[in-house]
Amino acid sequence: MPRLSALRSLLAAVLGVSWQQRLLGHHVVPAAWRRQCFSAGSKAEDSGQVTPILKHLMFKIKSTGPITVAEYMREVLTNPVKGYYMHHDMLGERGDFVTSPEISQIFGELIGIWYVSEWMATGKPKTLQLVELGPGRGTLTDDILRVFNQLGSLLNKCDISIHLVEVSPKLSEIQALTLTGRKIQSELDVTSPVYMKGISKAGIPIFWYRELQDVPQGTSFYLAHEFFDALPIHKFQRTEQGWREVLIDIDPKAPDQLRFVLAPSATPATEYFIQGKEVRDHVEVCPDAGILIQRLACRIQEDGGAALIADYGHNGNKTDTFRSFRSHQLHDALIAPGTADLTADVDFSYLRTMTQGRVATLGPLKQQEFLKNMGIDVRLQVLLQNSSDTAMHKHLLQGYDMLMNPKKMGDRFHFFALLPHQRLAHSDQKVNLQHSKSLSAPVAGFGELIWK
Ligand SMILES: C[S@@+](CC[C@H](N)C(=O)[O-])C[C@H]1O[C@@H](n2cnc3c(N)ncnc32)[C@H](O)[C@@H]1O
C-alpha cells in the first residue's frame, strides 16, 4: 500500500529526529488527571459557599422555575462575567485538572504528524487552516507547530494559518503567550468576528474567534481535544410515568443550596431527544455537540479537510456521567458553582448519527491504540536516547504511562475522526464502522503501522 509507506517515511522523518524537547519544569506529571472517577462526589467543605453564579442562578430559578442541567452547565462554565472558564487558568498541577498535551510533548507531536499525513492524503492543498476548538493553554497547537516547523521542506509551499475558537478571555491571553511569546491586545472593532490576531514564533498567522461559524471556510483541519465534554448536556430519567427531564431547583430544606429534581411531566425535550428504542434508564444528550458536529461535517463535505476529536466518552451505552472537579478531586456539581469544572462523557454514537452521513467517521478508538499506531514508542525511545538527564527520563516515562496505561488515560480517552467520503473511496473497507480497528483504511492512527 503506497500511502502507508509514505506515512511511515513521514513518521520516521519526524519521530526519529532529536529535535527540541520541551523544557522540564512547567510540565510536571501530576498524580491524578481530571476524568478519573465517576460519582456525584462528596459534599465539599464549602457547601455553604454562595458564589456570584449561585446567586444569579437562584434569582433565575425564583423568577422562572427550575432550570435544565444544560442551562446550569452553560451558565456555570461560560457565563461572561463569572463563568468557570472565563477568568482563570484551571489546567495543570496547581489548577483543577490536567490534560494530555500538558502531560507530554509527544502527544501533540503525534497529532501534528496526523494532520500533515491527512494534508498529504488530500493532495497537499495549497492552504492549510488548522482550527482548534477550546485550545486551553495553547500547548497542543504549539507542539503541532513544532512538527510543522520540523517538516518545513514539505510544507514550505503551503499557506498555513491557525484559527482558535475560544470563549475564555483568560485562556486566550495564555494561548497568545504560548504561541506568540507575547501579550496581544484585543481587536478594537467589536463587530469583527476575529477578536485577537497574532503571529506565531515561526511566523504563522493566528486568529481567535468565539464560535466556529466565525472561522472562514476553506480546506480546514479541525481539532477538538477535551472540548466536547465541556458542552452543556440535558439529562433524562426513565420513570413509571415515562421519561422525565432532570432539572435543578433550590433545595427547600437549605435555601442556599441547589438540588436535582424531575420535571413533573414530559416536556418537548423528552419527546425530541429520547429515541423510541432507548434501553437505558438514564440518558444524557448534548444538542450543542450535535449542532457543532453537523457544522463540521458540512464544512468538510464542502471544502475537504478532516476533523480529529479526542475526548473521554462512550458509544451510546453510558448513563450518568455528569460530574465536577476541583483541585484534582471530585466535587459536588451543585456546590459553589463557578469554582469547579463541570463535564460529561462524550456520546460518540450521537456524534456519528449527527453527521447525517455527510462525512465518513472513524473511531472511537482508544487513546493507547491510536498513539501506538502513531508511533509513540519510537518517539519515546528517541527522546530517552537524546537526554542523559534522569529527571527528564522520569518525566518522559511517567508521561508515557499516564497517556497509555489502560487504567489511566489509555482506555478512557478515545479518538474519533471525520473525513470526506472520497478520502476513503479507494479503500475497499466500509466506513462508519464503530470499531475502526477492523478497518485497514490508510488513515494514520486508525490503522496499525508496522515499525521496523
Ligand atoms: C477542558 S479545556 C481543554 C483545553 C485543551 N484542549 C487541552 O486539552 O488542554 C476546555 C477548553 O474549551 C474552552 N471552551 C469551553 N466551552 C467553550 C465554548 N462553548 N466555546 C469555545 N470554547 C470553549 C475552554 O475555555 C478551554 O479552553
PDBQT file of the ligand as one rigid body, heavy atoms in Angstrom, charges set to zero:
ROOT
HETATM    1  C1  LIG A 501     -11.065  21.168  29.243  1.00  0.00    +0.000 C 
HETATM    2  S1  LIG A 501     -10.374  22.538  28.460  1.00  0.00    +0.000 S 
HETATM    3  C2  LIG A 501      -9.360  21.706  27.257  1.00  0.00    +0.000 C 
HETATM    4  C3  LIG A 501      -8.174  22.515  26.856  1.00  0.00    +0.000 C 
HETATM    5  C4  LIG A 501      -7.234  21.907  25.805  1.00  0.00    +0.000 C 
HETATM    6  N1  LIG A 501      -7.916  21.467  24.624  1.00  0.00    +0.000 N 
HETATM    7  C5  LIG A 501      -6.415  20.795  26.390  1.00  0.00    +0.000 C 
HETATM    8  O1  LIG A 501      -6.666  19.648  26.082  1.00  0.00    +0.000 OA
HETATM    9  O2  LIG A 501      -5.515  21.079  27.193  1.00  0.00    +0.000 OA
HETATM   10  C6  LIG A 501     -11.744  23.176  27.516  1.00  0.00    +0.000 C 
HETATM   11  C7  LIG A 501     -11.402  24.337  26.610  1.00  0.00    +0.000 C 
HETATM   12  O3  LIG A 501     -12.563  24.699  25.854  1.00  0.00    +0.000 OA
HETATM   13  C8  LIG A 501     -12.880  26.082  26.061  1.00  0.00    +0.000 C 
HETATM   14  N2  LIG A 501     -14.343  26.185  25.964  1.00  0.00    +0.000 N 
HETATM   15  C9  LIG A 501     -15.264  25.652  26.802  1.00  0.00    +0.000 A 
HETATM   16  N3  LIG A 501     -16.505  25.879  26.336  1.00  0.00    +0.000 NA
HETATM   17  C10 LIG A 501     -16.366  26.549  25.177  1.00  0.00    +0.000 A 
HETATM   18  C11 LIG A 501     -17.284  27.054  24.211  1.00  0.00    +0.000 A 
HETATM   19  N4  LIG A 501     -18.591  26.919  24.367  1.00  0.00    +0.000 N 
HETATM   20  N5  LIG A 501     -16.782  27.681  23.125  1.00  0.00    +0.000 NA
HETATM   21  C12 LIG A 501     -15.449  27.832  22.950  1.00  0.00    +0.000 A 
HETATM   22  N6  LIG A 501     -14.522  27.384  23.846  1.00  0.00    +0.000 NA
HETATM   23  C13 LIG A 501     -14.980  26.753  24.940  1.00  0.00    +0.000 A 
HETATM   24  C14 LIG A 501     -12.304  26.396  27.408  1.00  0.00    +0.000 C 
HETATM   25  O4  LIG A 501     -12.142  27.763  27.643  1.00  0.00    +0.000 OA
HETATM   26  C15 LIG A 501     -10.976  25.616  27.313  1.00  0.00    +0.000 C 
HETATM   27  O5  LIG A 501     -10.045  26.291  26.517  1.00  0.00    +0.000 OA
ENDROOT
TORSDOF 0
